[in-house]
Amino acid sequence: MSSLTIAEVTPDNVAAAVSLTLAPGQERFVAPVAMSLAEAYVTPTAWPRVILDGSEVVGFVMGNFDPDNEIAAFRAGIWRLNIDAAAQGRGVGRFAVEQVEAEAARRGVHVITVMWERGDDGPEAFYRRLGFEPTGDELFGEVVAAKEVTGIVESVVPGATAAPAASSGSATVTREVVQDALLEHPETIVRVETRRITIPPNVAAGLHVHNGPVVGSIETGSATYQVEGDASRVLNPGDVFFEPEGARVARFDGGPEGVTFLAHFPLAADQEATMEFPGPDADEPDAAT
């Protein structure tokens, strides 16, 4: 197993999703993915997702979050779970259920439900192993089971891998890839230097070039950021940026309240982070920022 991630259904992965093949005997217990997607299309509260192992679609899960539904079993839970036969027994189904649980916790939901049809090849044993217990109710001839959303459940999206819960509690740990920067000239990185940099209000850093890539995020304030040739944008707290090695950064200007940000410099052996100003009045290297 490389890295399991969960992702929205897109034009790039929908064909693989509808092509998932279940193990023999499982087809009568769960609807095909194509039918689930059709239902999701007309059900605004549905939450359809694909499960990826690396770049390969290995499963499909559809949750539903409808807190005002008059039927308690339909307020939050798992509607469909399809795991490709070749991927079964590798933790994919457990991962999918954990992701629905993580989404429920993120929404402040404390109980999720699932329904299953009785049968020798049915999913009852699987869901019971994951903590679902029958409520005593039945709907449409299927068993209704519920599970409390407790503990720390991790939500994993492309670019992050699953990890066990760290401790018990009601908090939810979520991880989201907000930036995936490509290094055009990869080196052997031996250290990453992090600097907290503050630019006063309305002060412009000026056109500059770094001798290596820079990855950063805004802590407080705001800045106007622009790589030469691209459109400018305003960075606010929590926003991230990437300055490729050798790129001419036209603007990194402090906003009306100034800006404080973290800048991370991946460095090779014996390399120091430097910044040059190509302008006629400031062409000497400056390693201060």
Sine and cosine of phi, psi and omega as CSV:
sin_phi,cos_phi,sin_psi,cos_psi,sin_omega,cos_omega
0.00,0.00,0.85,-0.53,0.00,-1.00
-0.99,0.13,-1.00,0.10,0.02,-1.00
-0.56,-0.83,0.87,-0.50,0.03,-1.00
-1.00,0.08,0.71,-0.71,0.06,-1.00
-0.66,-0.75,0.28,-0.96,0.04,-1.00
-0.88,-0.48,0.60,-0.80,-0.07,-1.00
-0.53,-0.85,0.37,-0.93,0.09,-1.00
-0.93,0.36,0.41,-0.91,0.08,-1.00
-0.97,0.24,0.80,-0.61,-0.05,-1.00
-0.75,-0.66,0.20,-0.98,0.08,-1.00
-0.85,0.53,-0.43,0.91,-0.03,-1.00
-0.98,0.22,-0.43,0.90,-0.08,-1.00
-0.88,-0.48,-0.07,1.00,-0.11,-0.99
-0.92,0.40,-0.58,0.81,0.00,-1.00
-0.90,0.44,-0.68,0.74,0.03,-1.00
-0.91,0.41,-0.57,0.82,-0.02,-1.00
-0.91,0.41,-0.72,0.69,-0.04,-1.00
-0.97,0.26,-0.18,0.98,0.02,-1.00
-1.00,-0.06,0.01,1.00,0.01,-1.00
-0.85,0.53,0.68,-0.73,-0.03,-1.00
-0.90,-0.44,0.82,-0.58,-0.01,-1.00
-0.99,0.14,0.25,-0.97,0.09,-1.00
-0.94,0.35,0.47,-0.88,0.00,-1.00
-0.81,0.58,0.72,-0.69,0.02,-1.00
1.00,-0.08,-0.23,0.97,-0.05,-1.00
-1.00,0.03,-0.30,0.95,-0.13,-0.99
-0.86,0.51,-0.53,0.85,-0.07,-1.00
-0.98,0.21,-0.14,0.99,-0.05,-1.00
-0.99,-0.16,-0.21,0.98,-0.03,-1.00
-0.53,-0.85,0.63,-0.77,-0.01,-1.00
-0.95,0.32,0.43,-0.90,0.07,-1.00
-0.88,0.48,0.42,-0.91,-0.01,-1.00
-0.86,0.51,-0.62,0.78,-0.02,-1.00
-0.86,0.52,-0.64,0.77,0.03,-1.00
-0.92,0.38,-0.64,0.77,0.02,-1.00
-0.89,0.46,-0.67,0.74,0.01,-1.00
-0.91,0.41,-0.58,0.82,0.06,-1.00
-0.90,0.43,-0.66,0.75,0.04,-1.00
-0.91,0.41,-0.65,0.76,0.01,-1.00
-0.88,0.47,-0.55,0.83,-0.02,-1.00
-0.88,0.48,-0.57,0.82,-0.04,-1.00
-0.96,-0.27,0.16,0.99,-0.01,-1.00
-0.82,-0.58,0.99,-0.13,-0.08,-1.00
-0.87,0.49,-0.40,0.92,-0.05,-1.00
-1.00,0.05,-0.07,1.00,-0.01,-1.00
-0.95,0.32,0.46,-0.89,-0.06,-1.00
-0.74,-0.67,0.98,0.20,-0.03,-1.00
-1.00,0.08,0.67,-0.74,-0.02,-1.00
-0.56,-0.83,0.47,-0.88,0.13,-0.99
-0.97,-0.23,0.47,-0.89,0.09,-1.00
-0.96,-0.29,0.77,-0.64,-0.03,-1.00
-0.92,-0.39,0.65,-0.76,0.23,-0.97
-0.93,-0.37,0.98,-0.17,-0.23,-0.97
0.93,0.36,-0.88,-0.48,0.04,-1.00
-0.97,-0.25,0.01,1.00,-0.07,-1.00
-1.00,-0.03,0.76,-0.65,0.09,-1.00
-0.97,0.24,0.88,-0.47,-0.04,-1.00
-0.88,-0.47,-0.10,1.00,-0.01,-1.00
-0.24,-0.97,0.20,-0.98,0.03,-1.00
-0.63,-0.78,0.69,-0.72,0.07,-1.00
-0.70,-0.71,0.63,-0.78,0.08,-1.00
-0.78,-0.63,0.91,-0.42,0.12,-0.99
-1.00,-0.09,0.07,-1.00,0.08,-1.00
-0.57,-0.82,0.73,-0.68,-0.01,-1.00
-0.77,-0.64,0.99,-0.13,-0.09,-1.00
-0.70,-0.71,0.97,0.25,-0.16,-0.99
-0.87,0.49,-0.33,0.94,-0.04,-1.00
-0.99,-0.14,0.11,0.99,-0.01,-1.00
-0.90,0.43,0.68,-0.73,-0.03,-1.00
-0.94,0.35,-0.33,0.95,0.05,-1.00
-0.99,-0.13,0.89,-0.46,-0.10,-0.99
-0.85,0.52,-0.59,0.81,-0.05,-1.00
-0.92,0.39,-0.27,0.96,-0.03,-1.00
-0.98,-0.21,0.11,0.99,-0.08,-1.00
-0.98,0.18,-0.56,0.83,0.02,-1.00
-0.28,-0.96,0.81,-0.59,0.03,-1.00
0.27,-0.96,-0.26,-0.97,-0.08,-1.00
-0.98,-0.19,0.83,-0.55,0.05,-1.00
-1.00,-0.10,-0.66,0.75,-0.06,-1.00
-0.62,-0.79,0.55,-0.84,0.10,-1.00
-0.55,-0.84,0.92,-0.39,-0.01,-1.00
-0.85,-0.53,0.91,-0.42,0.03,-1.00
-0.91,-0.41,0.78,-0.62,-0.02,-1.00
-0.85,0.53,0.64,-0.77,-0.06,-1.00
-0.82,0.57,-0.62,0.78,-0.04,-1.00
-0.94,0.34,-0.31,0.95,-0.04,-1.00
-0.98,-0.21,-0.04,1.00,-0.05,-1.00
-0.95,0.31,0.51,-0.86,-0.04,-1.00
0.99,0.10,0.15,0.99,-0.04,-1.00
-0.89,-0.46,0.21,0.98,0.04,-1.00
1.00,0.04,0.12,0.99,-0.05,-1.00
-0.93,0.38,-0.70,0.71,0.00,-1.00
-0.89,0.45,-0.69,0.73,0.05,-1.00
-0.86,0.51,-0.71,0.71,0.01,-1.00
-0.85,0.52,-0.70,0.71,-0.02,-1.00
-0.87,0.49,-0.71,0.71,0.02,-1.00
-0.89,0.45,-0.65,0.76,0.02,-1.00
-0.88,0.47,-0.55,0.83,0.01,-1.00
-0.94,0.33,-0.59,0.80,0.10,-0.99
-0.91,0.42,-0.65,0.76,0.03,-1.00
-0.89,0.46,-0.65,0.76,0.02,-1.00
-0.89,0.45,-0.67,0.74,0.03,-1.00
-0.90,0.43,-0.63,0.78,0.04,-1.00
-0.89,0.46,-0.70,0.71,0.01,-1.00
-0.89,0.46,-0.63,0.78,0.02,-1.00
-0.88,0.48,-0.53,0.85,0.00,-1.00
-1.00,0.05,0.02,1.00,0.00,-1.00
0.99,0.14,0.30,0.95,0.01,-1.00
-1.00,0.07,0.67,-0.74,-0.07,-1.00
-0.96,-0.28,-0.24,0.97,0.00,-1.00
-0.66,-0.75,0.71,-0.70,0.12,-0.99
-0.86,-0.50,0.44,-0.90,-0.06,-1.00
-0.83,-0.55,0.28,-0.96,0.11,-0.99
-0.51,-0.86,0.40,-0.92,0.04,-1.00
-0.79,-0.61,0.62,-0.78,0.06,-1.00
-0.64,-0.77,0.45,-0.89,0.10,-1.00
-1.00,-0.02,0.68,-0.74,0.02,-1.00
-0.92,0.38,0.55,-0.84,0.04,-1.00
0.32,-0.95,0.41,-0.91,-0.07,-1.00
-0.88,0.47,-0.56,0.83,-0.01,-1.00
-0.98,-0.18,0.22,0.97,-0.04,-1.00
-0.98,0.21,0.08,-1.00,-0.11,-0.99
-1.00,-0.02,0.14,0.99,-0.10,-1.00
-0.83,0.56,-0.76,0.65,-0.05,-1.00
-0.88,0.47,-0.63,0.78,0.01,-1.00
-0.87,0.49,-0.78,0.63,-0.05,-1.00
-0.92,0.38,-0.57,0.82,0.03,-1.00
-0.90,0.43,-0.62,0.78,0.05,-1.00
-0.88,0.48,-0.47,0.88,-0.01,-1.00
-1.00,0.00,0.08,1.00,0.11,-0.99
0.98,-0.21,0.07,1.00,0.05,-1.00
-0.98,0.17,0.70,-0.72,0.03,-1.00
-0.80,-0.60,0.67,-0.74,0.02,-1.00
-0.85,0.53,0.66,-0.75,0.00,-1.00
-1.00,0.05,-0.20,0.98,-0.10,-1.00
0.99,-0.12,-0.17,0.98,0.02,-1.00
-1.00,-0.07,0.40,-0.92,0.14,-0.99
-0.72,-0.69,0.59,-0.80,0.06,-1.00
-0.73,-0.69,0.78,-0.63,0.04,-1.00
0.82,0.57,0.56,0.83,0.01,-1.00
0.98,0.20,0.16,0.99,-0.02,-1.00
-0.92,-0.40,0.49,-0.87,0.02,-1.00
-0.97,0.26,0.73,-0.69,0.10,-0.99
-0.99,-0.14,0.80,-0.60,0.03,-1.00
-0.79,-0.61,0.43,-0.91,-0.07,-1.00
-0.69,-0.73,0.38,-0.92,0.04,-1.00
-0.60,-0.80,0.70,-0.71,0.09,-1.00
-0.96,0.28,0.67,-0.74,0.09,-1.00
-1.00,0.05,0.99,-0.14,-0.02,-1.00
-0.76,-0.64,0.30,-0.95,0.01,-1.00
0.99,0.17,0.01,-1.00,0.01,-1.00
-1.00,-0.07,0.87,-0.50,-0.01,-1.00
-0.91,-0.42,0.74,-0.67,-0.09,-1.00
-0.99,-0.12,0.76,-0.65,0.08,-1.00
-0.99,-0.13,0.82,-0.58,-0.11,-0.99
-0.88,-0.48,0.83,-0.56,0.02,-1.00
-0.90,-0.43,0.18,-0.98,-0.07,-1.00
-0.77,0.64,0.73,-0.69,-0.03,-1.00
0.98,-0.20,-0.18,0.98,0.04,-1.00
-0.81,-0.59,0.50,-0.86,-0.04,-1.00
-0.94,-0.33,0.39,-0.92,-0.03,-1.00
-0.95,0.30,0.56,-0.83,0.06,-1.00
-0.61,-0.79,0.45,-0.89,-0.01,-1.00
-0.91,0.42,0.41,-0.91,0.09,-1.00
-0.88,0.48,0.63,-0.77,-0.09,-1.00
-0.99,0.13,-0.61,0.80,-0.04,-1.00
-0.28,-0.96,0.16,-0.99,0.01,-1.00
-0.99,0.11,0.31,-0.95,-0.03,-1.00
0.54,-0.84,-0.07,-1.00,-0.05,-1.00
-0.96,-0.29,-0.02,1.00,-0.02,-1.00
-0.96,0.28,0.36,-0.93,0.02,-1.00
-0.85,-0.52,0.81,-0.59,0.09,-1.00
-1.00,-0.05,0.82,-0.57,0.06,-1.00
-0.83,-0.55,0.57,-0.82,0.05,-1.00
-0.78,-0.63,0.75,-0.66,-0.02,-1.00
-0.69,-0.73,0.75,-0.66,0.07,-1.00
-0.96,0.27,0.91,-0.42,0.00,-1.00
-0.97,-0.24,-0.20,0.98,0.04,-1.00
-0.35,-0.94,0.68,-0.73,0.05,-1.00
-0.72,-0.70,1.00,-0.06,-0.16,-0.99
-1.00,-0.05,0.74,-0.68,0.04,-1.00
-1.00,-0.02,0.81,-0.59,0.04,-1.00
-1.00,0.06,0.91,-0.41,-0.07,-1.00
-0.94,0.33,-0.49,0.87,-0.01,-1.00
-0.79,-0.62,0.96,0.28,-0.09,-1.00
-0.90,0.44,0.68,-0.74,0.06,-1.00
-0.86,-0.52,0.14,-0.99,0.13,-0.99
-0.98,0.20,0.96,-0.28,-0.06,-1.00
-0.99,0.11,0.82,-0.58,0.01,-1.00
-0.95,-0.33,-0.29,0.96,0.04,-1.00
-0.36,-0.93,0.35,-0.94,0.09,-1.00
-0.82,-0.58,0.88,-0.47,0.01,-1.00
-1.00,-0.09,0.77,-0.64,0.00,-1.00
-0.92,-0.40,0.77,-0.64,0.01,-1.00
-0.85,-0.53,0.64,-0.77,0.16,-0.99
-0.99,-0.14,0.88,-0.47,-0.12,-0.99
-0.89,-0.46,0.69,-0.72,0.03,-1.00
-0.85,-0.52,0.80,-0.60,0.09,-1.00
-0.93,-0.37,0.81,-0.59,-0.03,-1.00
-0.89,0.45,0.24,-0.97,0.01,-1.00
-0.83,0.56,0.73,-0.68,0.12,-0.99
0.87,0.49,0.44,0.90,0.06,-1.00
-0.97,-0.23,0.75,-0.66,-0.01,-1.00
-0.99,-0.10,0.73,-0.69,0.03,-1.00
-0.95,0.31,-0.44,0.90,-0.02,-1.00
1.00,0.05,0.31,-0.95,0.03,-1.00
-0.85,0.53,0.79,-0.61,-0.03,-1.00
-0.51,-0.86,0.31,-0.95,-0.03,-1.00
-0.69,-0.72,0.76,-0.65,0.05,-1.00
-1.00,-0.09,0.48,-0.88,0.02,-1.00
-1.00,0.07,0.18,0.98,0.04,-1.00
-0.27,-0.96,0.14,-0.99,0.01,-1.00
-0.94,0.34,0.46,-0.89,0.03,-1.00
-0.74,-0.68,0.77,-0.64,0.08,-1.00
-0.88,-0.47,0.74,-0.68,-0.07,-1.00
-0.53,-0.85,0.15,-0.99,0.04,-1.00
-0.53,-0.85,0.55,-0.83,-0.04,-1.00
-0.99,0.11,0.75,-0.66,0.06,-1.00
-1.00,-0.07,-0.84,0.54,-0.01,-1.00
-0.67,-0.75,0.36,-0.93,0.03,-1.00
0.97,0.24,-0.42,-0.91,-0.01,-1.00
-0.47,-0.88,0.30,-0.95,0.02,-1.00
-0.53,-0.85,0.52,-0.86,0.15,-0.99
-1.00,-0.09,0.84,-0.55,-0.15,-0.99
-0.85,-0.53,0.68,-0.74,0.01,-1.00
-0.40,-0.92,0.83,-0.56,0.22,-0.98
-1.00,0.07,0.70,-0.71,-0.09,-1.00
-0.80,0.60,0.78,-0.63,-0.02,-1.00
1.00,-0.10,-0.26,0.97,0.04,-1.00
-0.96,-0.26,0.25,-0.97,0.06,-1.00
-0.96,0.29,0.50,-0.86,0.05,-1.00
-0.98,0.19,0.42,-0.91,0.08,-1.00
-0.56,-0.83,0.41,-0.91,0.01,-1.00
-1.00,-0.08,0.79,-0.62,0.04,-1.00
-0.98,-0.18,0.77,-0.64,0.02,-1.00
-0.89,-0.45,0.16,-0.99,-0.01,-1.00
-0.78,0.63,0.76,-0.65,-0.04,-1.00
1.00,-0.09,-0.33,0.94,0.02,-1.00
-0.95,0.30,0.48,-0.88,-0.01,-1.00
-0.89,-0.45,0.32,-0.95,0.04,-1.00
-0.55,-0.84,0.33,-0.94,0.03,-1.00
-0.65,-0.76,0.81,-0.58,0.07,-1.00
-0.94,-0.35,0.95,-0.30,0.00,-1.00
-0.90,0.43,0.44,-0.90,0.06,-1.00
-0.84,0.55,0.79,-0.62,0.05,-1.00
0.99,0.13,-0.09,1.00,0.00,-1.00
-0.93,0.36,0.60,-0.80,0.05,-1.00
-1.00,0.01,0.96,-0.30,-0.02,-1.00
-1.00,0.04,0.95,-0.32,-0.11,-0.99
-0.96,0.26,-0.59,0.81,-0.06,-1.00
-0.62,-0.79,0.69,-0.72,0.28,-0.96
-0.53,-0.85,0.98,0.17,-0.20,-0.98
-0.97,-0.25,0.75,-0.66,0.07,-1.00
-0.89,0.45,0.67,-0.75,0.02,-1.00
-0.97,0.22,-0.16,-0.99,-0.04,-1.00
-0.85,0.52,-0.48,0.88,0.01,-1.00
-0.97,-0.23,0.16,0.99,-0.10,-1.00
0.98,0.20,-0.08,-1.00,0.01,-1.00
-0.47,-0.88,0.63,-0.77,0.16,-0.99
-0.83,-0.56,0.76,-0.65,-0.05,-1.00
-0.60,-0.80,0.34,-0.94,0.12,-0.99
-0.99,-0.16,0.72,-0.69,0.06,-1.00
-0.84,-0.54,0.79,-0.61,-0.03,-1.00
-0.94,-0.33,0.81,-0.59,-0.06,-1.00
-0.91,-0.40,0.97,-0.25,0.12,-0.99
-0.95,0.32,0.79,-0.61,-0.13,-0.99
-0.79,-0.61,0.62,-0.79,0.09,-1.00
-1.00,0.09,0.07,-1.00,0.01,-1.00
-0.87,0.50,0.71,-0.71,0.03,-1.00
0.89,0.45,0.29,0.96,0.03,-1.00
-0.98,-0.18,0.64,-0.77,0.12,-0.99
-0.89,-0.45,0.59,-0.81,0.03,-1.00
-0.96,0.28,0.82,-0.57,0.04,-1.00
-0.76,-0.65,0.30,-0.95,0.00,-1.00
-0.66,-0.75,0.76,-0.65,0.02,-1.00
-0.93,-0.37,0.54,-0.84,0.04,-1.00
-0.93,-0.36,0.95,-0.31,-0.09,-1.00
-0.93,0.36,-0.20,0.98,-0.05,-1.00
-0.89,0.45,0.34,-0.94,-0.07,-1.00
-0.91,0.41,-0.40,0.92,-0.07,-1.00
-0.99,-0.13,-0.07,1.00,-0.05,-1.00
-0.44,-0.90,0.98,0.21,-0.06,-1.00
-0.94,-0.35,0.17,0.99,0.02,-1.00
-1.00,0.00,0.61,-0.79,0.06,-1.00
-0.86,0.51,0.60,-0.80,0.00,-1.00
-0.71,-0.70,0.91,-0.41,-0.03,-1.00
-0.99,-0.10,0.21,0.98,-0.08,-1.00
-0.96,0.27,-0.49,0.87,-0.04,-1.00
-0.83,-0.56,0.00,0.00,0.00,0.00
